[in-house]
């Protein structure tokens, strides 16, 4: 079973880092957006090979949510901070629900 959401999320973060570098010359966007996009792509591969291997996606999505929520509060701009914040929240809900279903809270 392919989990398309995790691939789309990882590619969105990767492209966002590249676009941030191209448009604004931001090495921070290049490093963190592209770097975390690559890590998320690896997490997507892991989830697709083993559906219970989602902790990397949860961890990185939480990090992206916190950072982008903070950036959204400062800038009040939906793109890119608000969009990635919402996308990260959706991924967190998806895999968080799976985490609870698997009974890993006990």
BAPA-308577 format. One record per residue (C-alpha): z, x, y. Coordinates in steps of 0.2 Angstrom, whole numbers, always signed. Each point is the difference from the previous one (the first is absolute). Layout:
% BAPA-308577
+-------+-------+-------+
:     Z :     X :     Y :
+-------+-------+-------+
:     Z :     X :     Y :
...
+-------+-------+-------+
***
This chain:
% BAPA-308577
+-------+-------+-------+
:     Z :     X :     Y :
+-------+-------+-------+
:    +0 :    +0 :    +0 :
:    -5 :    +8 :   +17 :
:   +12 :    -2 :   +14 :
:   -13 :    -1 :   +15 :
:   +14 :    -2 :   +13 :
:    +7 :   +17 :    -3 :
:   -17 :    +8 :    +1 :
:    -4 :    -9 :   +16 :
:   +16 :    +4 :    +8 :
:    -2 :   +19 :    -4 :
:   -17 :    +1 :    +7 :
:    +5 :   -10 :   +15 :
:   +13 :   +13 :    +4 :
:   -11 :   +15 :    -4 :
:   -14 :    -7 :   +11 :
:   +13 :    -4 :   +14 :
:    +5 :   +18 :    +0 :
:   -17 :    +6 :    +1 :
:    -5 :   -13 :   +14 :
:   +16 :    +5 :   +10 :
:    -6 :   +18 :    -1 :
:   -18 :    -3 :    +5 :
:    +4 :   -12 :   +14 :
:   +16 :    +8 :    +8 :
:    +0 :   +17 :    -7 :
:   +17 :    -3 :    -8 :
:    +4 :   +12 :   -13 :
:   +16 :   -10 :    -4 :
:   -11 :   -15 :    -5 :
:   -11 :   +12 :   -11 :
:   +14 :    +8 :    -9 :
:   +11 :   -16 :    -3 :
:   -13 :   -13 :    -1 :
:   -12 :    +9 :   -11 :
:   +14 :    +9 :   -10 :
:   +10 :   -16 :    -3 :
:   -17 :    -9 :    -4 :
:    -3 :   +13 :   -14 :
:   +18 :    -2 :    -7 :
:    -3 :   -19 :    +0 :
:   -17 :    +2 :    -9 :
:    +9 :   +11 :   -13 :
:   +13 :   -14 :    -1 :
:   -13 :   -13 :    -2 :
:    -8 :   +10 :   -15 :
:   +18 :    +1 :    -8 :
:    +2 :   -19 :    +2 :
:   -16 :    -3 :    -7 :
:    +3 :   +11 :   -15 :
:   +18 :    -7 :    -3 :
:    +5 :   -16 :    +9 :
:   +18 :    +5 :    +0 :
:    -3 :   +16 :   +10 :
:    +1 :    -7 :   +18 :
:   +15 :   +10 :    +7 :
:   -11 :   +12 :   +10 :
:    -9 :   -15 :    +8 :
:   +16 :    -8 :    +5 :
:    +7 :   +16 :    +7 :
:   -15 :    +4 :   +11 :
:    -3 :   -18 :    +5 :
:   +18 :    -1 :    +6 :
:    -2 :   +16 :   +10 :
:   -16 :    -6 :    +8 :
:    +8 :   -17 :    +4 :
:   +15 :    +8 :    +9 :
:   -11 :   +12 :   +10 :
:   -13 :   -12 :    +4 :
:   +12 :   -14 :    +5 :
:    +8 :   +13 :   +12 :
:   -17 :    +4 :    +7 :
:    -4 :   -18 :    +2 :
:   +17 :    -4 :    +9 :
:    -4 :   +14 :   +12 :
:   -19 :    -3 :    +3 :
:    -1 :   -19 :    -3 :
:   -17 :    +3 :    -6 :
:    -6 :    -8 :   -16 :
:   -13 :   +13 :    -4 :
:    +4 :   +11 :    -9 :
:   +19 :    -1 :    -1 :
:    +2 :   -18 :    -2 :
:   -13 :    -2 :   -13 :
:    +6 :   +14 :   -11 :
:   +18 :    -6 :    +2 :
:    -6 :   -17 :    -7 :
:   -10 :    +7 :   -13 :
:   +14 :   +11 :    -5 :
:   +12 :   -15 :    -1 :
:   -12 :    -9 :   -11 :
:    -1 :   +15 :   -12 :
:   +19 :    +1 :    +0 :
:    +1 :   -19 :    -4 :
:   -12 :    +2 :   -14 :
:    +8 :   +15 :    -9 :
:   +18 :    -5 :    +5 :
:    -3 :   -17 :    -9 :
:    -6 :   +10 :   -15 :
:   +15 :   +11 :    +2 :
:   +12 :   -15 :    -1 :
:   -10 :    -8 :   -14 :
:    +2 :   +16 :   -10 :
:   +19 :    -1 :    +2 :
:    +1 :   +17 :    +7 :
:   +14 :    -6 :   +12 :
:   +13 :    +0 :   -14 :
+-------+-------+-------+
***
